[in-house]
Amino acid sequence: MSHLRAGLALAAVVALSGCGAPAGAGSDGVLSLAPPPPSPTPTGPTFVPASGQCQVTLNAPEPTAAATTQPTAQPDPGGPTTTRALPGDMPPNHADNRSWRVRKPLSPENHARGLTLAERVRPELAALCDAGNFAQDATRAAFAAAGHPEVWVTGMKSFSGDTPPAGVVFNATLADPAQGTACVLGLLQPGSVAISVLGTTGEGSCVEPDSH
């Protein structure tokens, strides 16, 4: 009988020491509510860089009505003459030397053709930019997927002699013997895609030569 009483006393001591306390109880024996487990982080493939989606801009000025040519008033031979001074050391024919940069206006038909290609290739180029793919072959493939595989493509240039930055310069020519020419040109670089629908240069080309 004495052994039975000793066993019961030992069991009571163990219970009071907390070894048999229910789960979630503190040292004082008071129950506490555990926080719920965190929700699992969503996983899945993504093509958005850490800096966010690339910004895509499309510049396609609406065609304007052809300007009406007005007769130029001739100065009075006996009247005073004026000479316009050019800034700095610019030669008198400076304006003519730079006239090749002025893009010719687009007709409504050419504007529509260029805008159609720009809209088709825009998502393709945006996907490349978001994926950080600035390979020239990838840009050519983007235009091919848009239905116009003929495109002039080159990389970025470094004028300081350093390694050229990542990026692709593109220029697509839409030439039609009856309607004329439209140009879809732009730049694909980290963070942005810029596309423009313009006319040809003063020399009749979509691409601006390096010689200038």
matplotlib code that plots the C-alpha trace (Angstrom):
import matplotlib.pyplot as plt

x = [0.0, 2.9, 4.3, 1.0, 0.8, 4.4, 3.6, 0.5, 2.5, 5.2, 2.6, 1.2, 4.6, 5.2, 1.9, 2.5, 5.9, 4.3, 5.7, 2.1, 0.8, -1.4, 0.1, 0.1, 0.3, 2.8, 5.0, 2.1, -0.2, -2.3, -3.3, -2.1, -3.2, -0.4, -0.3, -1.6, 1.0, 2.0, 0.4, 2.6, 4.4, 2.9, 5.3, 5.3, 7.3, 7.6, 9.3, 9.1, 12.6, 13.2, 12.9, 9.4, 8.0, 9.7, 8.1, 6.9, 6.2, 4.9, 5.4, 3.2, 2.3, -0.9, -0.3, -1.0, -2.7, -0.2, 0.7, -0.5, 2.4, 2.1, 4.0, 7.0, 7.0, 10.0, 11.9, 12.1, 15.4, 15.9, 14.9, 17.2, 18.6, 19.2, 21.6, 20.7, 23.7, 24.4, 25.4, 29.0, 31.2, 28.4, 28.9, 26.3, 25.0, 24.7, 20.9, 21.4, 24.0, 21.6, 18.5, 18.9, 17.8, 14.4, 11.9, 9.4, 5.7, 3.8, 0.6, -2.4, -1.9, 1.8, 1.0, -1.6, 0.9, 3.6, 1.2, 0.0, 3.5, 4.4, 1.3, 2.1, 5.8, 5.2, 4.2, 7.1, 9.7, 8.1, 8.4, 12.1, 12.7, 10.9, 13.0, 16.2, 16.9, 18.8, 20.3, 20.0, 18.8, 15.9, 14.9, 14.9, 12.8, 10.3, 9.8, 9.5, 6.8, 5.1, 5.1, 8.0, 11.3, 13.2, 14.6, 17.9, 19.3, 22.5, 23.8, 24.3, 27.5, 30.0, 31.6, 34.1, 35.7, 34.2, 32.1, 28.9, 25.7, 23.1, 20.5, 19.3, 18.6, 16.1, 14.7, 12.2, 11.4, 8.0, 8.4, 5.6, 6.2, 2.7, 2.3, 5.8, 7.8, 7.1, 9.7, 9.2, 12.3, 13.3, 15.3, 15.2, 17.2, 17.1, 13.9, 12.3, 11.1, 10.7, 9.0, 8.3, 6.5, 8.0, 8.8, 12.2, 15.1, 15.9, 18.0, 15.1, 16.2, 14.8, 18.3, 20.4, 24.0, 26.9, 28.8, 26.7]
y = [0.0, 2.3, 1.8, 2.8, 6.0, 6.9, 6.4, 8.6, 11.4, 11.2, 11.5, 14.6, 16.3, 15.7, 17.2, 20.3, 20.8, 21.4, 18.4, 17.3, 20.8, 20.9, 22.1, 25.9, 26.5, 28.9, 28.5, 29.8, 27.1, 29.7, 28.6, 30.9, 31.0, 30.3, 32.6, 31.0, 29.7, 32.2, 31.8, 30.1, 32.5, 32.3, 30.6, 30.4, 31.5, 35.3, 37.4, 40.7, 41.9, 43.0, 46.7, 46.1, 45.9, 47.9, 51.1, 51.0, 54.2, 54.6, 57.8, 58.0, 61.6, 61.9, 62.9, 66.6, 68.1, 69.1, 72.8, 75.1, 76.7, 80.5, 82.7, 84.3, 88.1, 89.4, 92.2, 95.6, 95.8, 99.3, 98.6, 97.8, 94.3, 92.5, 89.7, 87.1, 86.3, 82.7, 81.7, 80.8, 79.6, 77.9, 78.2, 80.0, 76.7, 75.0, 74.6, 72.9, 70.6, 69.5, 69.3, 65.5, 65.0, 66.4, 63.6, 63.8, 63.8, 60.6, 60.3, 58.8, 55.5, 55.2, 56.3, 53.5, 50.9, 51.9, 52.1, 48.6, 47.1, 49.1, 47.7, 44.2, 44.3, 46.2, 43.2, 41.2, 43.8, 44.4, 40.7, 40.8, 43.8, 42.3, 39.1, 41.2, 39.8, 42.3, 40.0, 41.4, 38.0, 38.1, 41.6, 40.3, 37.3, 39.7, 41.6, 38.3, 37.2, 40.5, 39.7, 41.9, 40.0, 42.7, 45.0, 46.8, 46.0, 47.1, 47.4, 50.4, 52.3, 53.6, 56.9, 56.7, 53.5, 51.5, 48.4, 49.3, 49.3, 46.6, 47.6, 47.3, 49.9, 48.8, 50.4, 48.7, 50.1, 49.7, 50.6, 50.5, 51.7, 53.2, 54.6, 55.5, 54.6, 54.5, 53.9, 52.0, 52.7, 52.7, 51.5, 48.5, 48.9, 47.9, 49.3, 50.8, 50.2, 53.3, 52.9, 55.6, 55.7, 58.4, 59.3, 59.0, 61.3, 64.1, 61.6, 59.3, 56.6, 55.2, 54.7, 57.6, 56.9, 57.1, 59.3, 62.2]
z = [0.0, 0.8, -2.7, -4.3, -2.3, -3.3, -7.0, -6.8, -5.1, -7.8, -10.5, -8.8, -8.7, -12.4, -13.3, -11.3, -12.8, -16.3, -18.0, -18.7, -19.7, -22.8, -26.1, -26.4, -22.7, -21.3, -18.2, -16.1, -17.6, -19.5, -23.0, -25.9, -29.6, -32.1, -35.2, -38.5, -40.9, -43.7, -47.1, -49.7, -52.0, -55.6, -58.0, -61.8, -64.9, -65.4, -68.1, -66.2, -65.1, -61.5, -62.5, -63.9, -67.4, -70.1, -71.2, -74.8, -76.8, -80.3, -82.2, -85.3, -86.2, -88.1, -91.8, -92.5, -95.5, -98.2, -97.8, -100.6, -102.3, -102.2, -104.6, -102.9, -102.9, -104.7, -103.0, -104.6, -106.5, -105.4, -101.8, -98.8, -98.4, -95.2, -94.3, -91.6, -89.4, -88.6, -85.1, -84.3, -87.2, -89.2, -93.0, -95.1, -96.5, -93.0, -93.4, -96.8, -95.3, -92.6, -94.8, -95.3, -91.7, -92.3, -92.8, -95.6, -94.7, -95.0, -97.1, -95.3, -97.1, -96.1, -92.6, -92.3, -93.7, -91.3, -88.3, -89.1, -89.0, -85.8, -84.0, -85.1, -84.0, -80.8, -78.6, -80.1, -79.2, -75.8, -75.0, -75.9, -73.8, -70.8, -71.2, -71.5, -74.9, -77.0, -79.6, -83.1, -84.5, -82.0, -83.3, -86.9, -85.8, -84.2, -87.5, -89.3, -86.9, -87.6, -91.3, -92.4, -92.3, -94.3, -91.5, -91.0, -87.6, -85.8, -82.2, -80.0, -80.4, -77.9, -78.8, -75.9, -77.0, -74.1, -74.5, -76.4, -74.2, -74.6, -77.2, -80.8, -83.4, -86.1, -89.3, -91.6, -95.1, -96.5, -100.2, -102.7, -106.3, -106.4, -102.9, -101.9, -98.8, -95.1, -92.3, -89.1, -87.0, -83.3, -80.5, -78.2, -75.0, -71.3, -69.8, -73.0, -76.5, -78.8, -82.2, -84.8, -88.1, -90.3, -93.8, -95.6, -95.1, -97.5, -99.4, -99.8, -97.3, -94.1, -92.6, -91.7, -93.0, -90.6, -93.0, -91.9]

ax = plt.figure().add_subplot(projection="3d")
ax.plot(x, y, z, "-o")
ax.set_aspect("equal")
plt.show()
